[in-house]
Amino acid sequence: MAEFQGRNLLGPEPTYLPEETEVLARLDAGDEAVDLAAGFPASSLVWALLADEAYAEGRTVESYAYARVGYHRGLDALRRSGWRGAGPIPWEHEPNRGFLRALYALGRAAAAIGETEEVERIGKFLKESDPQAQAAIEAADRSA
C-alpha cells in the first residue's frame, strides 16, 4: 500500500516538458521572438510570444496562426515527453508555460474571430491541463 502514496490513482501523471535553455537565454539577452522562430521552430514559447505581440497590435488572424503553430508544436513536445492525450500539464513547471500560453492565445484569437466551437474546446483543454493556468496567464499579462 505504501508504494501508492503520492501517486495519482485517478488519472494520468502530470507531463513536464524539458526546459528550453537556449531559447530562454536568447530571450533574456534581448532577442526578439520573430528572430528566434526560424532557429527554434519547435518552441511553443516563441510562437506564443509572437501570438501575443500580434494580438496586442490588432493582428488577430496572425495571432491565431502563430498560436496554432505553438499549440501544435507543443502537442508534439508533450507526446515526446510521454503525454497520451490527457492528464495535467502543470503551469508551475515553467517549461510547460510556452504550450499553455499558446493554448490560451489560440482560444483568445478564436474568440476574436468568432470560432465558437474552438473557443469551447480550447477552454476545456486549458482547464483540464491546469485549472489555474488561465488566471496565471491573465495575471502575467496585466503585470507586463
Long-range contacts (C-beta under 8 A, 24 or more apart in sequence): 11-86, 11-87, 11-88, 12-83, 12-84, 12-86, 12-87, 12-88, 13-87, 13-88, 14-87, 14-88, 14-89, 14-90, 14-93, 15-78, 15-81, 15-82, 15-83, 15-87, 15-88, 15-89, 15-96, 16-81, 16-90, 16-93, 16-95, 16-96, 17-74, 17-77, 17-78, 17-81, 17-89, 17-93, 17-95, 17-96, 17-98, 17-99, 18-77, 18-81, 18-95, 19-94, 19-95, 20-45, 20-95, 20-98, 41-73, 42-73, 42-76, 42-77, 43-73, 43-98, 44-70, 44-71, 44-73, 44-74, 44-77, 44-98, 44-99, 44-101, 44-102, 45-70, 45-97, 45-98, 45-101, 45-102, 46-70, 46-98, 47-71, 47-73, 47-98, 47-102, 48-98, 48-99, 48-101, 48-102, 48-104, 48-105, 49-101, 51-102, 51-105, 51-106, 51-109, 52-101, 52-105, 52-141, 55-105, 55-108, 55-109, 55-112, 60-109, 60-112, 60-113, 61-109, 61-113, 63-105, 63-108, 63-109, 63-112, 64-106, 64-109, 64-110, 64-112, 64-113, 66-105, 67-102, 67-103, 67-105, 67-106, 67-108, 67-109, 68-106, 69-102, 70-98, 70-99, 70-101, 70-102, 70-105, 70-106, 71-99, 71-102, 71-103, 71-106, 73-102, 74-98, 74-99, 74-102, 74-103, 75-99, 86-128, 88-129, 88-130, 89-129, 89-130, 90-130, 91-130, 91-132, 91-133, 91-136, 92-130, 96-130, 100-126, 100-129, 100-130, 100-133, 100-137, 101-137, 103-129, 104-133, 104-134, 104-137
